[in-house]
Amino acid sequence: MIKVERIEQPEELTEDVQHQLTAEFKKDKKSVWDKKYIKDKLLKECNNKCVYCECFIGKGHKEMHIDHFHYKDKYEDEVVVWSNLNPSCPHCNKSKSSHDTYEEPIINPFEQNPQDYFYLKNYRYYGKNSQVEKIVRDTIGVLGLNDTDDVVKFRFEQGEALIDKIEDIYEFASENEKVLCNDTRKKNRVLRGCKNILNKGIKEAEYSAFMATIIMDDTYYIKLKKLLRTLGLWSYELQNLDDEVRKNRMQTTPDL
């Protein structure tokens, strides 16, 4: 889970339209929010990811659900309020179900920065200190963020593959250190590999909170960056990517 910025609501969702759709929902309980212009804008603002678990959603990926952060059947007046619509995957939306977020708050990444609440360990979320433990525990439980079969195993698979990739690129760079600056083919292989690694941790990437944390804390990545700097191969592009990934990194230990 990473901090997500809310973008402007669709132009089509005018105040009059909101009133009309809300009235329709109150009368017939129809899925009045199931509009292409709403879905498209939600996908855009979350980079085609579930705003909670960060798996890819939409065409070619898991089905996109529109989650009403404040439960639609109880808070009918918010059924098409833009700030109440969160793009979600089926797992997170179904897990959250009819949970009342007013009575028992959970973390909303549009409003709160998950870095202030979580630390990561073994591909799972934990509360970083006692002050946030209650809301973190509720968030994890309500959304099923640490469910092994539905969520954790996918983070694990991608994370372990990323760790192997980082080690492979570093070892290749280290073995070819003396010729790397003059052998264009080998140099490009290393630089492309490094760029591909960093792209796994940017905000648009799947499970970016976990992937960014893995990259920034990986011993071989640290060595790879140092080697490329020593050889004068660490570019502005790589540094910009590194800076972006670092912003998504989360703690791996609780606060003392």
N, C-alpha and C positions, 0 to 999 in steps of 0.2 A: 504494500500500500504506500503510495506517495501522495504528496500534496498536489491537488489538481485545481486549476483556475477555472471558474465559471465564466463562460463566454455569454455574449448577449443572446437572448432568446430569439427564436425564429421570428421574422417579420410577420409571418402568417398568424402567429399566436398573439393576436391583438387582445385588448381588454374585452372587447365585445365577444370575440371568439371564445375566450376563456369563460365568460359568463354562460355562453350558449352550451359549451361542452360540459361545464359543471352541472348545468340544469339537466342535460341529457343523462349524465351519469346518475344523478340523484333519482331520476325517473326510472331508468331501465337497467342501470348497473352495467352498461356497455363499456368496452375498452376504448373510451373516447380519446385517449392519449396515443393510441396506435396509429399514428400518422407518419408518413414518410418524412415530412419536413421536421418533425420532432426527433425522430430516430436519427436522421442524418446529422442534425446539429449536436445531439448527444454523443454520437460516435466521434465526431470531430473534436469535441472538447476533451474527450478522454483518450484520444489517440487510438481509437478502436480497441479499447481494453475495458474490462470490468473495473469499475472504480474502486472496488474493494480488494479482490484477490489479484488483479492485474493480468488475468489470462486474456488472450485475444478473443474478441467477440465480433459478430457481424459476418458478412459474406465470406465463406471459406473457412470459418472458424466456429466456435460455439455459438449457439443461438443467442441473440441479444434480447434481454428482458429490460423493461423499464421499471425500475424500482421506485416506489413512492417512499421516500425516506420516512415521512410521517404517514402511517398506514391509511390507505385510501378509504376503506370502509368506515373508519372512525372519524377521519378528518376530511370529510367530503369536499369542503371548500378549497382544499389544497390539491385536488386531483389533477389539475393541469397548471398549477403554479410552477413556473420554470425552476425555481430554487428547490423544489421538492422532488424533481425528477432526476434520478441517478441511473446511468447506464450500468447494467449488471449482467452477469452470467447466470444461467439457470441455477447453478448450485448456490450461489450467494443469495439470490432473490428468494428461492424456495426455503432456504435455511432461515432467512430473516422473517419471511411469512408475515404474520400479523403482529409482530413485536411492536410495542408502543415505545417509540424513541423519545417521546416527551416524558413519560413516566420513568423509563429506564434508558437514559441516553447511551448511545454508542458513538464511536468516532465517525464523523463525516469528513472525508478527505477534501471536500470542497470548502469546508469551514475550518478544519483543524489540520495541523501538520502532524502526520503520523510519526515523524522523527522525534516529536516531543513526548511520545507515549510508548513506543515500542523499542525493544532491542531484539536482535535476531540470533538464533542459535539452532544449529542442526535443522535448518530450513523451516523453523517454526518461529512464531511471534511470542514475545513475553513482555510483561510490563516492566518498564525501565526503573520504576521506583514505587514506593508505597503510596505516594500521592495520586498516582494514576492507575493503580492496580485494579480498582473497581471497574472503571470504564473500559480498561483494556480487557479484563476478564470477560465482561459482558459483550464486548465487540467480538472477541474471538469465539465465544460460545454462540452468540446469535448468528453470526455469519459462517460459522464452521471453518474459520481460517486455518485451523491446524488439523483438519480432517485428513488422515493419512492417505486414503485411497482416492479421494476426490480432489485434493489440492496439493498436499505435501509431496507426493511422489513425482508430480510433474515439475515442481521446483527442483527436487533432487536430481532428476534426470538431466535437466538443462544445466543445473549448477555443476554437476560432476563433469559433464561434457565440456563446459567452459573451463574448468580447472585443468583438464587434460590438454585442451587447446593452448592455454597459456603456457604450460610447461613445454609443449612441443615447439612452440614458436621461440621461446627463450633458448631451448637447447640447440635449435637450428642456428639461431643468431650467434650464440656463444661458440659453437663449433666452427662457424664461418667468419668469426670476428675479423681476422686479418685480411680477408678479401671482400668483406661486405661493402665497403665504400666504392670499390672498383668493379664489382660484379653486379651489373644492373639487375639481372634476373634474380639473384639471391637477395639483393637488397629489396627489390620490389615485393618478393615473397614475404619477407619479414615485415615490411611496412604495411602491406595489405593485411597480413595476419594481425598486426597490432591494432589497426583500424577496425577490423572485424570484431576483435575482442571488445574494444571500447564501445562499439555500437550495441553490444548486448546490455550495456548499463545505462544508456540514455533513456529519457523519460518515455520515448515512443516504444521502447522494447518491452517484451513480455517479461513479467516478474522482475521489473527493473530494480526494485528496492533490494531484492536478494542478489541479483547479478552485479549491481554496482558495488555492493558490500563485498562480494567475493573478489571482484577485480581489485578494488582499492587495498584489500588486506592480503592479497596473494603475494607470497615471497618471490615467486618467479616473475610476476608482473613488475614488482618493485625493481628487481634486478634487470629486467628487460628495459625498462625506462632509463635506468642508470646507464646501461650499456649504449643505448641509442644516443643518449645525451653526450656521452664520452666520444662517440664517433661522429658527432655533429649531424646525426640523422633524425633527431627529435624535432619534428616540424611544428609550425604554428597550428596546423590542422589537428595534429595529435594532441597538442597541449590544450586546445579548445575542447576537444572531446574529453580529455582527462578531467578538465575543470567541470564539464557538465556532468560526468559520471560521479565525480566526487560530491556534487550537490545531492545526489540521490542516495549516497551511502548512509547506512544506519549503524547504530551502536551494535556491538556484539557482546557486550557485557552490561550488567545493570549498573545504575548509578551507585556510587559508594555512599 
